[in-house]
């Protein structure tokens, strides 16, 4: 209920169907703007594969990536550092465009975790340890000079 009545200047989401559908469901009075900058990490040759398929077909690359998800490039994809640069640029664009207004962003775990690290001054190399749960509400005040707050799961889903 809290989200449905929140005063937001705009709703932006990943341009993937599931994110747009979620944004429309949570903010029915606002038409979400789909933006590819809010997509999850580009997994290159791993896109569409199960974890078992990845470990079978790319065992060395998967082990290297698992040890350093921030700095290791997925074959044909992007690094966590590149995903953070993409998400920061998108957040900066929103902050500049909204001049202090509240923007709701419906995105995916990777970009959210990385921006949360950036805003809170946490080590971005450990972003995978701060991944939000499904449907979890994360409030990030941007630019990073502001604070980050995690809403409880009950608040995020009501």
C-alpha positions as CSV (number, residue, x, y, z in Angstrom):
1,X,0.0,0.0,0.0
2,X,2.8,2.4,0.8
3,X,4.2,2.2,-2.7
4,X,0.8,2.6,-4.4
5,X,0.3,5.9,-2.6
6,X,3.9,7.1,-2.8
7,X,4.3,10.5,-4.5
8,X,6.7,9.8,-7.3
9,X,7.7,12.2,-10.1
10,X,8.4,9.3,-12.5
11,X,8.6,5.6,-12.8
12,X,11.5,4.1,-14.7
13,X,12.2,0.4,-15.2
14,X,14.3,-2.0,-17.1
15,X,12.9,-2.3,-20.6
16,X,12.4,-6.1,-20.0
17,X,8.7,-7.1,-20.0
18,X,8.7,-8.5,-16.4
19,X,10.1,-5.2,-15.0
20,X,7.6,-3.1,-17.0
21,X,4.8,-5.3,-15.8
22,X,5.9,-5.0,-12.2
23,X,6.2,-1.2,-12.5
24,X,2.6,-1.0,-14.0
25,X,1.3,-3.2,-11.2
26,X,2.9,-1.3,-8.4
27,X,2.4,2.2,-9.9
28,X,-0.9,1.9,-11.9
29,X,-1.3,5.7,-12.1
30,X,2.1,6.1,-13.8
31,X,3.3,4.9,-17.2
32,X,6.8,3.4,-16.7
33,X,9.6,4.5,-19.0
34,X,11.5,1.4,-20.1
35,X,15.3,2.0,-20.1
36,X,17.8,-0.7,-21.1
37,X,20.4,0.8,-18.7
38,X,18.5,-0.7,-15.8
39,X,18.8,-4.3,-17.1
40,X,20.6,-7.1,-15.2
41,X,24.2,-7.9,-16.0
42,X,24.8,-8.9,-19.6
43,X,25.8,-12.6,-19.4
44,X,27.0,-13.0,-23.0
45,X,27.4,-16.6,-23.9
46,X,25.8,-17.6,-20.7
47,X,22.4,-15.9,-21.5
48,X,19.6,-18.4,-21.3
49,X,21.7,-21.2,-19.8
50,X,21.1,-22.9,-16.5
51,X,23.8,-22.8,-13.8
52,X,24.5,-26.5,-14.5
53,X,24.9,-25.8,-18.2
54,X,27.3,-22.9,-17.5
55,X,29.5,-25.0,-15.1
56,X,29.6,-27.8,-17.6
57,X,30.4,-25.7,-20.7
58,X,32.5,-23.0,-19.1
59,X,34.0,-24.5,-16.0
60,X,37.1,-22.3,-15.8
61,X,35.4,-19.1,-16.7
62,X,32.6,-19.8,-14.2
63,X,35.0,-20.4,-11.4
64,X,37.0,-17.3,-12.2
65,X,33.8,-15.2,-12.4
66,X,32.4,-16.7,-9.1
67,X,35.7,-15.6,-7.4
68,X,35.5,-12.1,-8.8
69,X,32.0,-11.1,-10.1
70,X,33.0,-7.4,-10.2
71,X,36.1,-7.6,-12.2
72,X,35.7,-10.7,-14.4
73,X,34.1,-10.4,-17.8
74,X,31.5,-13.1,-18.5
75,X,32.4,-14.5,-22.0
76,X,30.8,-12.1,-24.5
77,X,29.2,-10.1,-21.6
78,X,30.1,-7.4,-19.2
79,X,31.9,-7.1,-15.8
80,X,30.3,-6.0,-12.6
81,X,32.3,-2.8,-12.9
82,X,30.8,-2.1,-16.3
83,X,27.3,-2.8,-15.0
84,X,28.0,-0.3,-12.1
85,X,29.1,2.3,-14.6
86,X,26.0,1.8,-16.6
87,X,23.7,2.0,-13.6
88,X,25.5,5.0,-12.2
89,X,25.1,6.8,-15.5
90,X,21.4,6.0,-15.5
91,X,21.0,7.1,-11.9
92,X,22.9,10.4,-12.6
93,X,20.6,11.0,-15.6
94,X,17.5,10.5,-13.4
95,X,18.8,12.7,-10.6
96,X,19.6,15.5,-13.1
97,X,16.3,15.2,-14.8
98,X,14.2,15.1,-11.7
99,X,16.0,17.8,-9.7
100,X,15.1,16.4,-6.3
101,X,11.9,14.6,-7.1
102,X,11.3,11.0,-6.2
103,X,11.8,8.5,-9.0
104,X,10.7,4.8,-8.6
105,X,13.0,2.5,-10.5
106,X,12.0,-1.1,-11.1
107,X,15.2,-3.0,-12.0
108,X,17.1,-6.2,-11.3
109,X,19.3,-7.4,-8.5
110,X,22.7,-6.6,-9.9
111,X,22.2,-2.9,-10.7
112,X,20.3,-2.3,-7.4
113,X,23.0,-4.1,-5.3
114,X,25.8,-2.1,-7.1
115,X,24.1,1.3,-6.6
116,X,23.3,0.4,-3.0
117,X,27.1,-0.2,-2.5
118,X,28.0,3.0,-4.3
119,X,25.5,5.1,-2.3
120,X,26.5,3.6,1.0
121,X,30.3,3.6,0.4
122,X,30.5,-0.2,0.5
123,X,33.0,-2.2,-1.5
124,X,31.4,-2.8,-4.9
125,X,33.5,-5.9,-5.4
126,X,31.2,-7.5,-2.8
127,X,27.9,-6.5,-4.4
128,X,26.7,-10.0,-4.8
129,X,26.5,-10.1,-0.9
130,X,24.0,-7.3,-1.0
131,X,21.5,-8.6,-3.6
132,X,17.9,-7.7,-2.8
133,X,15.3,-10.3,-2.5
134,X,12.5,-10.7,-5.0
135,X,10.1,-7.8,-4.7
136,X,12.2,-6.1,-2.0
137,X,12.0,-2.4,-1.8
138,X,15.3,-0.6,-1.6
139,X,15.4,3.2,-1.2
140,X,18.6,4.8,-2.6
141,X,19.0,8.5,-2.3
142,X,21.1,9.6,-5.2
143,X,23.8,11.0,-5.6
144,X,25.9,8.9,-3.3
145,X,26.3,11.7,-0.7
146,X,22.8,10.6,0.6
147,X,21.9,7.5,2.5
148,X,20.4,4.0,1.7
149,X,17.6,2.4,3.5
150,X,16.3,-1.1,3.3
151,X,12.5,-1.5,3.7
152,X,11.3,-4.6,5.4
153,X,9.9,-7.3,3.1
154,X,6.4,-6.7,4.5
155,X,6.6,-3.0,3.4
156,X,7.9,-3.9,0.0
157,X,5.2,-6.3,-0.7
158,X,2.1,-4.5,0.6
